[in-house]
Amino acid sequence: MPTSSTSHVASAVPCPVVESLDAILPEEPLLMMGAGPVPIPAAVAKANTIVINHLGGTMVKVITQVKTMARYVFQTRSKWVLGVAGPGSAAMEMAISNLAWEGTRVLCIKNGFFSDRMGEMGRRVGARVSTLEVADRAVASLDLIAETIRRERPEIVTVVQGETSNTVWNYHLKDIAALAKAAGALVIVDAVCTLSTMPLEMDAWGIDAVITGGQKGLSSIPGVSLIAFSDAAWARVKGRTAPNAHWCLDASLAENFWHNAGYHYTAPVSGVLALHEALRLVCAETLEKRFARHLKCSQALQQGVTALGLQLYAPQACRLNSVVGIEVPGGLSPADVCSHISRQHQVEISGSFGLPIVRIGQMGEQCREHNLFRTVHALGRTMVDLGVKVDLPAGVAALERGLSGGR
Ligand SMILES: Cc1ncc(COP(=O)(O)O)c(C=O)c1O
């Protein structure tokens, strides 16, 4: 007998019963103080609720402004700024897959988990990737980098400004870029966690591609990212003979949307509007003031954590300010700390891919005094609750001293 249109065959997938978001989400939003995503300002949240025509006149104006503001944040006059519908990793893949292909010699300076990813992406497009392995909690010396460049003769060098996983800051970035340039290589910089939290001058430092995500320093939503190519990098993109195997990430196709008001794929309009507002707030604050705010807050946090009696993971010389790594005292695991502080204090912080640390972010909206007091207090109380002897009043007092300029 034929079945009616409303009846189901036995193997059909049944309609599921699920909980509403109201039932799943906590009544009070958790304070996002981990390695990203970070809290977003009200203007960003509002923009993220709007849907407009992705090919209309309003979008053209929004895109024009996003590019103009992004040029300021990247410190570049290059025309070739594009957005990416995807995470920071998609922007990384857009950089490497457009600039490298079968046989391209790529040198990956590997400081940890994220900088290694660029090498992996290079191998996947067929590039001949050599890796400079840098010890944990350290940066490679310029001599070693120069020697490696001489030996490997890379066409492309990849490097991260802030290695979020082990909280190491590649403070040599400008000099690394100069060494690569002098050897005729293009330089790709991963600024996913650092952009707008500390200086990065794409043009002045001779960087050929910079990438960033939305959910960190910019305090926008995750899933819409930015990339900028120098003229030299763009010439390589345009000069390649084999097309990029990643259709969505093909910069020549993305040019249609980001520079010619045409169609590539349907852009994540709400996310681009959110990014617009995030960038507008960076411009309203100015980079100088934003860098100063980040530095002051991160140093005060580090003083507070140290005064609690806990150890910071990265040595001061190469310590990243955008994400602070804290050693977890013996007997505890990062997961113990993260789950307790989340459950008892509604503060989210991060573990780190197998390292014995927890990480507290200092990116964008995380760098606000009230968020810092709540976080240091919650971390101190968590330690007390978990049986670790810390000096909670000293930690909070040191934070206050750091924020008020040592008064
Ligand atoms: C330095 C760095 N690079 C790349 C990424 C990847 O970004 P996403 O998770 O948005 O793909 C991250 C994410 O934490 C990062 O910190």
The ligand as a Gaussian input file, in Angstrom:
#p B3LYP/6-31G(d) Opt

LIG

0 1
 C       47.600000      32.808000      17.487000
 C       46.380000      32.114000      16.968000
 N       46.351000      31.755000      15.683000
 C       45.291000      31.140000      15.162000
 C       44.188000      30.837000      15.927000
 C       43.019000      30.148000      15.314000
 O       41.891000      30.966000      15.341000
 P       40.443000      30.306000      15.241000
 O       40.268000      29.465000      16.463000
 O       39.510000      31.481000      15.178000
 O       40.437000      29.499000      14.007000
 C       44.167000      31.196000      17.272000
 C       43.024000      30.861000      18.139000
 O       43.094000      30.880000      19.345000
 C       45.309000      31.851000      17.795000
 O       45.340000      32.228000      19.082000

